[in-house]
């Protein structure tokens, strides 16, 4: 019986913490879906940043994939306030730079 009470208390604490997190996100003026998209985009930003650092020359297929993934990141980052991703600004700037380079390269080749 005591174990059951402890389990219920833990579930209650978890529910309260989740509700508090959702409330904080809403008070910040965001939607929970946008915040979750930002978290996923932040993970993708790390991958694209490493990819941009490693590869100087990409195949046309890699360029298209890079451009489409970068555009998804840009959309997700536009939906959240800048204060949330200040520390990721250098990575974001590097991805944007590589994005612009690829776009320019593809534009001149056409």
Secondary structure in CASP SS format (residue, H / E / C, confidence):
PFRMAT SS
TARGET T0000
AUTHOR 0000-0000-0000
METHOD secondary structure of the structure
MODEL  1
X C 1.00
X H 1.00
X H 1.00
X H 1.00
X H 1.00
X H 1.00
X H 1.00
X H 1.00
X H 1.00
X H 1.00
X H 1.00
X H 1.00
X H 1.00
X H 1.00
X H 1.00
X H 1.00
X H 1.00
X H 1.00
X H 1.00
X H 1.00
X H 1.00
X H 1.00
X H 1.00
X H 1.00
X H 1.00
X H 1.00
X H 1.00
X C 1.00
X C 1.00
X C 1.00
X C 1.00
X H 1.00
X H 1.00
X H 1.00
X H 1.00
X H 1.00
X H 1.00
X H 1.00
X H 1.00
X H 1.00
X H 1.00
X H 1.00
X H 1.00
X H 1.00
X H 1.00
X H 1.00
X H 1.00
X H 1.00
X H 1.00
X H 1.00
X H 1.00
X H 1.00
X H 1.00
X H 1.00
X C 1.00
X C 1.00
X C 1.00
X C 1.00
X C 1.00
X H 1.00
X H 1.00
X H 1.00
X H 1.00
X H 1.00
X H 1.00
X H 1.00
X H 1.00
X H 1.00
X H 1.00
X H 1.00
X H 1.00
X H 1.00
X H 1.00
X H 1.00
X H 1.00
X H 1.00
X H 1.00
X H 1.00
X C 1.00
X C 1.00
X C 1.00
X H 1.00
X H 1.00
X H 1.00
X H 1.00
X H 1.00
X H 1.00
X H 1.00
X H 1.00
X H 1.00
X H 1.00
X H 1.00
X H 1.00
X H 1.00
X H 1.00
X H 1.00
X H 1.00
X H 1.00
X H 1.00
X H 1.00
X H 1.00
X H 1.00
X H 1.00
X H 1.00
X H 1.00
X H 1.00
X H 1.00
X H 1.00
X H 1.00
X C 1.00
END
